[in-house]
Amino acid sequence: MKVRVSMKYKLSSNINISKTEDGGSIVLNSNDAQYYHFDKLTTDFLASLIKGVTLEDFCKDISINYSVELYQVLKDYTEILEELQQLKILEEIK
């Protein structure tokens, strides 16, 4: 799936999210009863995208705050975003 860094995303309509005590989340797809457990980093990323932050802006912030090369952050989070789309948790806002 092709990811565009300036695209905005929304939560798919059949998805429910519950936070866990460790800062992670349990994500349930109510259509097929599949559920996923995400760690705090993925949960924070998902929350940012749902709020309208682009992949590019999220990655720039991580790069600056944690002194990591932007290309590496983009590579890592692009993979996560592709997985979230494949699982039908997120969809592009058209």
Secondary structure, DSSP 8 states (H G I E B T S, - for coil): ----TT--EEE-TTEEEEE-TTS-EEEEETTTTEEEEE-HHHHHHHHHHHTT--HHHHHHHHHHHHT--HHHHHHHHHHHHHHHHHTTSEEE--
